[in-house]
């Protein structure tokens, strides 16, 4: 018996959550050797390299006259957030970062309403706001893992807020402007434009020296390869297709399940789980339930 469009969409959402929920622990492991800018540079450039064969194959089918829009998608969907999240995780645990990522659907909804004139239901609004309350609570109550001054870790949490705004903008652009574009073409064009030039910068950084001389250099590079190839390349191809088939808000709702995965990985890695984590996650899960009470949230395509 074939799966319905709704069932396929939700299974895809869960699969993406497992992939992206793991990305926070990968970033944490990479930061042992590389600084935040190097982590972002490796993530984006390796992703661009992986997309190169697909870019070459689709070269004649690409919409070259819309190159600037593809660049915006690359910057908002990966380039700038990669720097923001890596920097934030110098002071925030991977589990906390994963929970704060749940702000994405809020901004997907706000951007969709204010800029793209989307409609929504009251349950969807209430559900997303519940997720926001849980995330905001965690920003205020969480403790830094580094040497940040008292209260200054809040600013690191706000970096993830900014990253979530960019993610929310990204999914709306994809839904409104790229509905007709093959998800592989979209991803390969966007990442090649951004990743190929950045790849040329790697020899000019300390990355090669750190890989060769640091005791965990090759191991951290391996974590970065997984982060780029699985959590970025594979995940974005699936994600853009999901947004095209459903909606920007539904696609962004992947951020509701990501915290659970991120917290589990953090716990496995020795991070402490306090009542603030469970309270924040409880509010988020409640938001998921409420946001499901929308008429035909997923549409067949």
LUMTI-459182 format. One line per 8 residues: number of its first residue (from 1); for each residue y, z, x of C-alpha. Coordinates in steps of 0.1 Angstrom, whole numbers, padded with zeros to 4 digits, always signed. Example, Ala and Ser with C-alpha at 12.3 -4.5 7.8 and 13.67 -1.06 7.14 Angstrom:
1) -0045 +0078 +0123 ~ -0011 +0071 +0137 $
***
This chain:
1) +0000 +0000 +0000 ~ +0033 -0011 +0016 ~ +0060 +0015 +0022 ~ +0091 +0014 +0001 ~ +0125 +0007 +0016 ~ +0135 +0043 +0012 ~ +0104 +0056 +0029 ~ +0107 +0032 +0058 $
9) +0144 +0042 +0062 ~ +0135 +0079 +0063 ~ +0106 +0075 +0088 ~ +0130 +0055 +0110 ~ +0155 +0082 +0108 ~ +0130 +0109 +0119 ~ +0118 +0087 +0148 ~ +0154 +0082 +0160 $
17) +0160 +0120 +0157 ~ +0130 +0127 +0180 ~ +0144 +0102 +0206 ~ +0180 +0113 +0204 ~ +0172 +0150 +0201 ~ +0154 +0147 +0235 ~ +0184 +0131 +0252 ~ +0203 +0164 +0255 $
25) +0176 +0180 +0277 ~ +0175 +0148 +0297 ~ +0212 +0151 +0303 ~ +0208 +0187 +0313 ~ +0181 +0178 +0339 ~ +0202 +0150 +0353 ~ +0232 +0172 +0357 ~ +0212 +0193 +0383 $
33) +0219 +0164 +0408 ~ +0246 +0142 +0393 ~ +0281 +0151 +0381 ~ +0291 +0141 +0345 ~ +0308 +0108 +0355 ~ +0277 +0098 +0375 ~ +0254 +0107 +0346 ~ +0275 +0085 +0323 $
41) +0277 +0057 +0348 ~ +0240 +0057 +0353 ~ +0232 +0058 +0316 ~ +0255 +0029 +0307 ~ +0248 +0007 +0337 ~ +0210 +0011 +0335 ~ +0212 +0003 +0298 ~ +0232 -0028 +0305 $
49) +0207 -0038 +0331 ~ +0178 -0034 +0307 ~ +0196 -0055 +0281 ~ +0203 -0083 +0305 ~ +0172 -0104 +0297 ~ +0179 -0102 +0260 ~ +0215 -0111 +0267 ~ +0205 -0142 +0286 $
57) +0180 -0152 +0259 ~ +0206 -0150 +0232 ~ +0234 -0164 +0252 ~ +0241 -0194 +0231 ~ +0238 -0175 +0198 ~ +0264 -0148 +0207 ~ +0298 -0147 +0190 ~ +0320 -0150 +0220 $
65) +0352 -0152 +0200 ~ +0345 -0116 +0189 ~ +0340 -0102 +0224 ~ +0366 -0075 +0220 ~ +0349 -0061 +0189 ~ +0316 -0060 +0208 ~ +0334 -0041 +0236 ~ +0348 -0016 +0212 $
73) +0313 -0010 +0198 ~ +0300 -0005 +0233 ~ +0327 +0020 +0242 ~ +0326 +0040 +0209 ~ +0288 +0039 +0206 ~ +0279 +0049 +0242 ~ +0304 +0044 +0270 ~ +0330 +0071 +0262 $
81) +0306 +0095 +0244 ~ +0283 +0094 +0275 ~ +0311 +0109 +0296 ~ +0321 +0134 +0269 ~ +0286 +0148 +0263 ~ +0277 +0150 +0299 ~ +0309 +0169 +0306 ~ +0304 +0193 +0277 $
89) +0269 +0201 +0288 ~ +0282 +0216 +0320 ~ +0292 +0246 +0299 ~ +0271 +0242 +0267 ~ +0233 +0245 +0264 ~ +0214 +0214 +0255 ~ +0204 +0230 +0221 ~ +0240 +0238 +0213 $
97) +0251 +0203 +0222 ~ +0224 +0189 +0199 ~ +0236 +0211 +0170 ~ +0272 +0202 +0175 ~ +0262 +0165 +0174 ~ +0257 +0170 +0136 ~ +0294 +0165 +0131 ~ +0288 +0127 +0133 $
105) +0281 +0122 +0096 ~ +0313 +0140 +0087 ~ +0334 +0116 +0107 ~ +0313 +0086 +0095 ~ +0322 +0096 +0060 ~ +0359 +0103 +0067 ~ +0364 +0070 +0087 ~ +0345 +0051 +0060 $
113) +0367 +0064 +0033 ~ +0401 +0063 +0051 ~ +0397 +0030 +0069 ~ +0369 +0010 +0053 ~ +0375 +0022 +0017 ~ +0340 +0033 +0011 ~ +0330 +0053 -0019 ~ +0309 +0084 -0019 $
121) +0295 +0111 -0042 ~ +0305 +0148 -0045 ~ +0270 +0159 -0034 ~ +0273 +0138 -0003 ~ +0307 +0153 +0005 ~ +0294 +0188 -0001 ~ +0264 +0182 +0021 ~ +0283 +0168 +0050 $
129) +0308 +0196 +0048 ~ +0280 +0222 +0049 ~ +0269 +0205 +0081 ~ +0304 +0208 +0095 ~ +0306 +0245 +0087 ~ +0274 +0251 +0106 ~ +0286 +0232 +0136 ~ +0321 +0248 +0136 $
137) +0305 +0282 +0134 ~ +0284 +0275 +0164 ~ +0314 +0263 +0184 ~ +0332 +0296 +0178 ~ +0302 +0319 +0184 ~ +0283 +0302 +0212 ~ +0285 +0315 +0248 ~ +0291 +0293 +0278 $
145) +0263 +0287 +0303 ~ +0286 +0280 +0333 ~ +0315 +0298 +0349 ~ +0340 +0290 +0322 ~ +0366 +0315 +0314 ~ +0364 +0335 +0281 ~ +0368 +0312 +0252 ~ +0374 +0281 +0273 $
153) +0339 +0268 +0264 ~ +0354 +0260 +0230 ~ +0372 +0231 +0246 ~ +0339 +0218 +0258 ~ +0326 +0220 +0223 ~ +0356 +0199 +0212 ~ +0346 +0172 +0236 ~ +0315 +0168 +0215 $
161) +0337 +0167 +0184 ~ +0356 +0138 +0199 ~ +0323 +0121 +0208 ~ +0312 +0126 +0171 ~ +0344 +0110 +0159 ~ +0337 +0079 +0181 ~ +0301 +0078 +0168 ~ +0313 +0080 +0132 $
169) +0337 +0052 +0139 ~ +0310 +0031 +0156 ~ +0286 +0032 +0127 ~ +0313 +0021 +0103 ~ +0323 -0008 +0125 ~ +0287 -0020 +0127 ~ +0282 -0017 +0089 ~ +0315 -0034 +0080 $
177) +0319 -0060 +0107 ~ +0284 -0067 +0121 ~ +0262 -0067 +0090 ~ +0251 -0103 +0097 ~ +0244 -0099 +0134 ~ +0209 -0095 +0148 ~ +0206 -0059 +0161 ~ +0192 -0071 +0194 $
185) +0220 -0096 +0199 ~ +0246 -0069 +0190 ~ +0231 -0043 +0214 ~ +0226 -0068 +0243 ~ +0260 -0083 +0241 ~ +0278 -0050 +0238 ~ +0259 -0033 +0266 ~ +0260 -0062 +0290 $
193) +0298 -0064 +0287 ~ +0301 -0028 +0296 ~ +0271 -0020 +0317 ~ +0270 -0050 +0341 ~ +0304 -0044 +0357 ~ +0296 -0006 +0360 ~ +0263 -0014 +0377 ~ +0284 -0028 +0406 $
201) +0301 +0005 +0410 ~ +0270 +0025 +0418 ~ +0268 +0016 +0455 ~ +0304 +0028 +0458 ~ +0295 +0063 +0445 ~ +0275 +0092 +0459 ~ +0246 +0084 +0436 ~ +0224 +0065 +0462 $
209) +0229 +0093 +0488 ~ +0221 +0120 +0462 ~ +0189 +0102 +0452 ~ +0177 +0099 +0488 ~ +0187 +0134 +0501 ~ +0187 +0158 +0472 ~ +0152 +0175 +0467 ~ +0154 +0166 +0429 $
217) +0171 +0133 +0434 ~ +0143 +0110 +0424 ~ +0133 +0133 +0396 ~ +0168 +0133 +0381 ~ +0170 +0095 +0384 ~ +0138 +0093 +0365 ~ +0153 +0114 +0337 ~ +0183 +0091 +0337 $
225) +0159 +0061 +0334 ~ +0143 +0076 +0303 ~ +0177 +0085 +0289 ~ +0189 +0049 +0294 ~ +0158 +0029 +0284 ~ +0145 +0050 +0255 ~ +0174 +0072 +0242 ~ +0199 +0044 +0246 $
233) +0184 +0009 +0247 ~ +0155 +0013 +0223 ~ +0172 +0038 +0200 ~ +0204 +0017 +0195 ~ +0185 -0014 +0186 ~ +0166 +0006 +0159 ~ +0198 +0025 +0149 ~ +0220 -0006 +0144 $
241) +0192 -0022 +0123 ~ +0190 +0010 +0102 ~ +0227 +0010 +0096 ~ +0227 -0026 +0085 ~ +0198 -0020 +0061 ~ +0212 +0013 +0046 ~ +0247 +0027 +0051 ~ +0269 +0041 +0078 $
249) +0267 +0076 +0065 ~ +0229 +0075 +0061 ~ +0225 +0062 +0097 ~ +0248 +0089 +0110 ~ +0227 +0115 +0091 ~ +0203 +0112 +0121 ~ +0225 +0139 +0135 ~ +0212 +0164 +0109 $
257) +0177 +0163 +0124 ~ +0186 +0160 +0160 ~ +0196 +0197 +0163 ~ +0161 +0209 +0155 ~ +0146 +0187 +0182 ~ +0173 +0197 +0207 ~ +0168 +0234 +0201 ~ +0131 +0231 +0205 $
265) +0135 +0213 +0238 ~ +0160 +0239 +0249 ~ +0137 +0268 +0240 ~ +0108 +0251 +0259 ~ +0132 +0249 +0289 ~ +0140 +0286 +0288 ~ +0173 +0285 +0268 ~ +0178 +0315 +0245 $
273) +0180 +0310 +0208 ~ +0202 +0335 +0190 ~ +0210 +0341 +0153 ~ +0240 +0318 +0156 ~ +0218 +0288 +0164 ~ +0196 +0295 +0133 ~ +0226 +0302 +0111 ~ +0243 +0270 +0121 $
281) +0211 +0250 +0118 ~ +0204 +0266 +0084 ~ +0237 +0254 +0071 ~ +0230 +0219 +0085 ~ +0196 +0217 +0068 ~ +0212 +0228 +0035 ~ +0237 +0200 +0040 ~ +0208 +0176 +0044 $
289) +0193 +0187 +0011 ~ +0226 +0183 -0007 ~ +0234 +0150 +0008 ~ +0200 +0136 -0005 ~ +0212 +0143 -0040 ~ +0231 +0110 -0041 ~ +0222 +0081 -0064 ~ +0203 +0055 -0044 $
297) +0215 +0066 -0010 ~ +0192 +0040 +0007 ~ +0193 +0005 -0007 ~ +0167 -0022 -0002 ~ +0178 -0051 +0019 $
***
